[in-house]
Amino acid sequence: MSSPALPRRSLLLLLPLSMLPLQQALAADAAWPVKPVRIVVPYAPGGTSDAVARLLGERLQAVLGQPVVIESRPGASGTTGMDQVAKAPADGHTLAFAAISPLTLNPHLQPRMPYDALKDIAPVAQVMYSPVYLMATQAFSGKSFADAIAQAKARPGALNLASSGMGSIGHLMLEQIGRKAGVRFNHIPYKGGGQVTNDALGGQFELFTANPAPALNAQIASGRLRVLAVAAPQRLATLPEVPTLAELGHPDANLGSTFGLFAPARTPREVQLKINAEFNKLLAAKEVQERLAKLDSFVATGSVEAFAARVRQEHEANARVVQEAGIKAD
């Protein structure tokens, strides 16, 4: 025998009670942070990204009153660490601090990506822009960028130029320079930036590309390595005599690395907005800006929406460059 139907008034009275668990769950989702925050850096320790993550983590911990743990998870040009974040609980307590290339470049080069770059990871807070150096070792007989182009024209394919990997930002920069100048370098792709610097000091090649880092900057200051050009919005305060690639007539090669905070895509919007607001506050501090400037990086903040739009735009632009240059993954 079926139960008698409840009067309509009784159903209306019960409705708010039935929604309470959902409302409580939503409120819990929006609370941030309620436990330690883990920030994954998908690169080897010791570089600029690691230094900046620890700088921001210390200040974030002081503000939030929760521990902030920085964890290095290098591998596959940032894909390994970003995959951990993509598959983490979507509550804002596991984030990544990384360049946007694991979302905008790797999908066009790695045949089997473990995550969907535009669906599984949410860009939450843009943090900084890091330039790329075009550098010379002691094996290079020239003095300037113009000398490098002249030598490449005189001996096509004989001038060796190393980068941190096939399809890296430095490699894309090289391809754009070569196409615009009508020259061909011999590209030597490495499996990361650390070994590039070591071999550069040994004069294993003439030219290479690299992001600024404390150890690299020390070698530049000593004169063992020279910067011929920088990919940056303007000349660097630490290297005022070095022109940008845009100044040298190569605006398409004036590529840099944009870094930011990322969360699992299902992270509630309220939590994403809180994270964005907290990091924007940290980056507004003069001390933080000065520390980043010493690393030759520029503070670059904005809204959640603006950062997501930048990622989508660069994803599309890189697809065209990779296709036109015929770049293949290792």
PEMOPE-V567635 format. One line per field, one symbol per residue. psi: psi as a letter, one per 30 degrees, with the letter a starting at -180 (. if undefined). A space follows every 50 residues. Layout:
psi=???
This chain:
psi=klkkkkleeeeeefeeeffeeeeeeeeeefkklglkkkjkjhlklfaeee eeeeeeeeeeeeefgkkjkkkkilkhhfeeeeeeeeglkiggfjlkjllf efefeeffejfikfljefffkjkejkelkklkkjlklffkfafleeeeee eeeeikgfjkjklflkgleeeeeeeeeeeefhlkljkjkaglfefeeefe fghflellkllkleeeeeeeefgfkkkelkjlelkkffiffklleeeggi effhkajklakllkfgkkeeeeeeeeeeeeeeffkeeeeeeeefghlkkj aaleeeeeeeeeeeeeeeeeeeeefhkkl.
